Amino acid sequence: MENKITFGTLQQDGTLTNVRLIKQSTIGNCPFYIFMPEHYREDGTCKCSNAEHRTMMIKEWGYKKSNFKNIPLVD
């Protein structure tokens, strides 16, 4: 059985909402090992190959265009 990482929003009363489980191997398949659930599609692939998401990564997360030189855009 594969280990999964639990992501969610912890509410003030201690309940966890917006829960999402992501396989460790899914995160390991991303060239940057990003621990943000919104970086992964429902099929488990990362969004490094998505032009819009990549633009956000450069603008908001500090990546450079050169970081993506070996990652083709697919959607």
N, C-alpha and C positions, 0 to 999 in steps of 0.2 A: 504494500500500500504506500502511496506517495504522500509525503508531508505537504501540508497546505498552510499558508499564512492567512490569518484572519485580519481583514480590514473592516473598519466600521466607525461610526460616530458614537462616542461615549456621551450620553446625556447626563445632566446634573444629578438625576436620581439614580445613576449607576447602570441604567439599561443601555444596551448596545443596539443601535439601529443602523440601517443602510449597510448591513453586513454583506461582505463579499469575500469568498475564499478563493485564493489563487495558489496554484501549485508552485512549489519552489522551482521546479524545472522550467515553468513558464517565465519566471523572473530571470532564471539563469540563461534562457535563450535570448534575452534582450542584450544587445551589445553593450549596454550601459548599466545593466542590473538595476533598473529603476523601481523603487518601492512606492509607487503611486498607482492605486488601482485603476484610475482613469487612463493610464498609459497603455492599458491592455484591452484588446477587443474581446468579445464574448467567446471567440474561438481560441483564445489563448495567445494569439500573436500580439507583438508589441506594435505601437503606432509610429515607430521610427521611420517607417516607409510611407507615412501619410504626410503630404505636403503641408497641410494646415496645421497639423499637430507639431510637425518639425519646426515650422515657423514660430510657434508658441514656445517650443523648447529653447530655441535660440534667443528669443526676446525675453522670456521670463525666467528661464532656468540657467542661462549663461553658456549654453553650448555654442559652438562655432560651426559655420557651414562645413568647414574642413573635417569636422568630426563625423560627418555623414558620407564621406567620399566613397566608401565601399558599400553603401546601403542604397539600393535602387528604390525609386518611388514606384509604388504599385497601386495606390488608390488616392 
